[in-house]
């Protein structure tokens, strides 16, 4: 749904018992102080809170929440069910798949060698895959991929690709554990010298996850498969 389809009338949808300044058309809600450019597309059930700015030609999926002061650059693609907390900066060149969580004031870059006095020759694209969570004040350098259901710690500086289900923390961010879809850390994932597949249950939610290693030592995690995914 485009911004020019949004009527300036009070929001009354389910779950919106007190929404000062919110206006809607159908099931899309935009605060009166937010700016959404005309060529941006908002999916059904999406909420844009105060002072957020969504630039033109960006596409935001259904059931997303953009908090106060969020910036979404032009040509950004955001999937369904994403939660983008206050002050997060999602610049041109970033793609978020479904169910991504961005913590307050986390930011992405899109140029490796910026200069104020010259335009970058080309932007570097960044892909954040399904189910990823990125903590508050984290910084993600451009040109990388963050794998499914990875978790980025608060304040981390991510400078290289992150494996699926990995927990990374620090500056520069380093992998410290593997996590379940629910976010719980797995105990140390180890395997016998002849094994390339390990199935580990989650102590918190009970879901089993299969870890496939493409080589034995140094081990290299090739694929992660939740076996009991809903």
C-alpha positions as CSV (number, residue, x, y, z in Angstrom):
1,X,0.0,0.0,0.0
2,X,1.4,3.4,-1.0
3,X,1.4,6.5,1.2
4,X,-1.1,8.3,-1.0
5,X,-3.6,5.6,-0.1
6,X,-3.4,6.5,3.6
7,X,-6.2,8.7,4.9
8,X,-5.8,11.1,7.7
9,X,-8.2,9.5,10.1
10,X,-7.7,8.1,13.6
11,X,-6.4,4.6,13.8
12,X,-8.9,2.2,15.3
13,X,-7.6,-1.3,14.3
14,X,-7.3,-4.2,16.6
15,X,-4.5,-3.8,19.1
16,X,-4.6,0.0,18.8
17,X,-6.6,1.1,21.8
18,X,-4.6,4.3,22.3
19,X,-2.7,5.7,19.3
20,X,-2.3,9.5,19.6
21,X,-1.4,10.9,16.2
22,X,-1.7,7.7,14.3
23,X,-3.6,7.6,11.0
24,X,-4.6,4.7,8.8
25,X,-6.0,3.3,5.6
26,X,-7.2,-0.2,6.0
27,X,-4.7,-1.9,8.2
28,X,-1.7,0.4,7.6
29,X,-0.8,2.9,10.3
30,X,1.5,6.0,10.0
31,X,2.1,8.6,12.7
32,X,1.3,12.1,11.7
33,X,4.9,13.2,12.3
34,X,6.4,10.4,10.2
35,X,7.3,11.0,6.6
36,X,6.8,8.2,4.0
37,X,7.6,9.3,0.4
38,X,5.0,8.6,-2.2
39,X,6.8,5.8,-4.1
40,X,7.4,3.8,-0.9
41,X,5.2,0.7,-0.5
42,X,3.9,-0.4,2.9
43,X,2.5,-3.9,3.5
44,X,-0.7,-4.7,5.3
45,X,-0.5,-4.3,9.1
46,X,2.7,-2.3,9.1
47,X,3.1,0.5,11.7
48,X,5.3,3.6,11.2
49,X,5.9,5.5,14.4
50,X,6.7,9.2,15.2
51,X,9.4,11.0,13.2
52,X,10.4,7.9,11.1
53,X,11.5,8.6,7.5
54,X,10.8,6.1,4.8
55,X,12.4,7.2,1.5
56,X,11.1,6.6,-2.0
57,X,11.1,3.3,-3.8
58,X,11.6,1.3,-0.6
59,X,9.4,-1.7,0.0
60,X,8.3,-2.7,3.5
61,X,6.5,-6.0,4.0
62,X,3.4,-6.8,6.0
63,X,3.2,-6.7,9.8
64,X,6.3,-4.6,10.3
65,X,7.0,-2.1,13.0
66,X,9.2,1.0,12.5
67,X,9.9,2.7,15.8
68,X,10.5,6.4,16.5
69,X,13.2,8.1,14.4
70,X,13.9,5.1,12.1
71,X,15.4,5.9,8.8
72,X,14.8,3.6,5.7
73,X,16.8,4.6,2.7
74,X,15.7,4.5,-0.9
75,X,15.5,1.1,-2.6
76,X,15.7,-0.7,0.7
77,X,13.7,-4.0,0.9
78,X,12.3,-5.1,4.2
79,X,10.5,-8.5,4.5
80,X,7.4,-9.4,6.5
81,X,7.2,-9.4,10.2
82,X,10.3,-7.2,10.9
83,X,10.7,-5.2,14.0
84,X,12.9,-2.1,13.7
85,X,13.4,-0.3,17.0
86,X,13.8,3.4,17.7
87,X,16.6,5.2,15.8
88,X,17.8,2.3,13.6
89,X,19.3,3.4,10.3
90,X,18.7,1.2,7.3
91,X,20.5,2.7,4.3
92,X,20.3,2.1,0.6
93,X,21.8,-1.2,-0.4
94,X,20.4,-3.2,2.6
95,X,17.9,-6.1,2.3
96,X,16.2,-7.5,5.3
97,X,14.4,-10.9,4.9
98,X,11.3,-11.9,7.0
99,X,11.2,-11.7,10.8
100,X,14.4,-9.6,11.3
101,X,14.8,-7.7,14.6
102,X,16.9,-4.5,14.6
103,X,17.6,-3.1,18.1
104,X,17.6,0.6,19.0
105,X,20.1,2.8,17.1
106,X,21.8,0.0,15.2
107,X,23.1,1.1,11.8
108,X,24.3,-0.2,8.5
109,X,26.9,1.3,6.1
110,X,26.9,1.1,2.3
111,X,30.3,2.4,1.3
112,X,33.7,1.0,2.3
113,X,35.8,4.1,1.6
114,X,33.5,7.2,2.0
115,X,34.7,10.7,1.3
116,X,32.7,13.9,1.9
117,X,34.2,15.4,-1.3
118,X,33.4,12.6,-3.8
119,X,30.6,10.2,-4.6
120,X,31.2,6.6,-4.0
121,X,31.6,4.7,-7.3
122,X,29.2,2.0,-6.2
123,X,27.3,1.0,-3.1
124,X,28.0,-2.3,-1.4
125,X,24.9,-4.4,-0.8
126,X,24.2,-6.1,2.6
127,X,21.8,-9.1,3.1
128,X,20.3,-9.9,6.4
129,X,18.6,-13.3,6.2
130,X,15.4,-14.5,7.9
131,X,15.1,-14.4,11.6
132,X,18.3,-12.5,12.4
133,X,18.4,-10.3,15.6
134,X,20.8,-7.3,15.7
135,X,21.4,-5.7,19.1
136,X,21.2,-2.1,20.1
137,X,23.9,0.2,18.8
138,X,25.5,-2.5,16.6
139,X,27.2,-1.4,13.4
140,X,27.1,-3.6,10.3
141,X,29.7,-2.9,7.6
142,X,28.5,-3.2,4.0
143,X,29.0,-6.0,1.5
144,X,28.3,-8.9,3.9
145,X,25.6,-11.5,4.5
146,X,24.3,-12.4,7.9
147,X,22.9,-15.9,8.0
148,X,19.5,-17.2,9.1
149,X,18.7,-16.8,12.8
150,X,22.1,-15.4,13.7
151,X,22.3,-13.0,16.7
152,X,24.4,-9.9,16.8
153,X,25.3,-8.7,20.3
154,X,24.6,-5.1,21.4
155,X,27.4,-2.7,20.4
156,X,29.1,-5.2,18.0
157,X,30.9,-4.1,14.9
158,X,30.2,-6.7,12.2
159,X,33.0,-6.6,9.5
160,X,32.5,-10.0,7.8
161,X,29.9,-12.6,6.9
162,X,28.1,-14.2,9.9
163,X,27.2,-17.9,9.8
164,X,23.6,-19.1,10.2
165,X,22.6,-19.4,13.9
166,X,25.9,-17.8,15.1
167,X,26.1,-15.5,18.1
168,X,28.7,-12.8,17.4
169,X,29.9,-10.1,19.9
170,X,32.6,-7.5,20.2
171,X,34.6,-5.2,18.0
172,X,35.4,-6.6,15.5
173,X,32.5,-9.1,16.1
174,X,33.6,-12.7,16.7
175,X,31.5,-15.9,16.9
176,X,31.2,-17.1,20.5
177,X,28.3,-19.7,20.3
178,X,25.6,-21.1,18.2
179,X,21.9,-20.3,19.0
180,X,18.5,-21.9,18.5
181,X,15.7,-20.2,16.5
182,X,14.4,-19.1,19.9
183,X,17.7,-17.4,20.8
184,X,18.9,-19.8,23.4
185,X,22.6,-20.8,23.2
186,X,23.5,-24.3,22.4
187,X,26.1,-26.1,24.5
188,X,29.4,-26.5,22.7
189,X,28.7,-28.2,19.4
190,X,31.4,-30.9,19.0
191,X,31.6,-34.0,16.8
192,X,33.7,-37.1,16.6
193,X,36.6,-37.1,14.1
194,X,34.5,-39.1,11.5
195,X,31.2,-37.1,12.0
196,X,30.1,-34.3,9.7
197,X,26.5,-34.1,11.1
198,X,25.4,-33.3,14.7
199,X,21.8,-33.0,16.0
200,X,21.5,-30.8,19.1
201,X,18.3,-30.2,21.1
202,X,17.5,-26.8,22.6
203,X,17.2,-26.8,26.4
204,X,14.8,-23.9,26.3
205,X,12.3,-24.8,23.6
206,X,13.1,-28.4,22.8
207,X,13.6,-27.9,19.1
208,X,16.2,-30.1,17.5
209,X,18.7,-28.6,15.1
210,X,21.0,-30.4,12.6
211,X,24.5,-28.9,12.1
212,X,26.2,-30.1,8.9
213,X,30.0,-29.6,8.7
214,X,31.7,-29.5,5.3
215,X,35.1,-30.4,6.8
216,X,36.3,-31.8,10.0
217,X,39.3,-29.7,11.2
218,X,39.3,-26.8,11.3
219,X,35.5,-27.4,11.4
220,X,33.4,-25.4,8.9
221,X,29.7,-25.1,9.4
222,X,28.1,-25.6,6.0
223,X,24.4,-25.7,6.8
224,X,22.0,-25.5,9.8
225,X,18.5,-27.1,9.6
226,X,15.9,-26.8,12.3
227,X,14.2,-30.2,12.4
228,X,11.1,-29.3,14.4
229,X,10.4,-25.8,12.9
230,X,6.7,-24.7,13.3
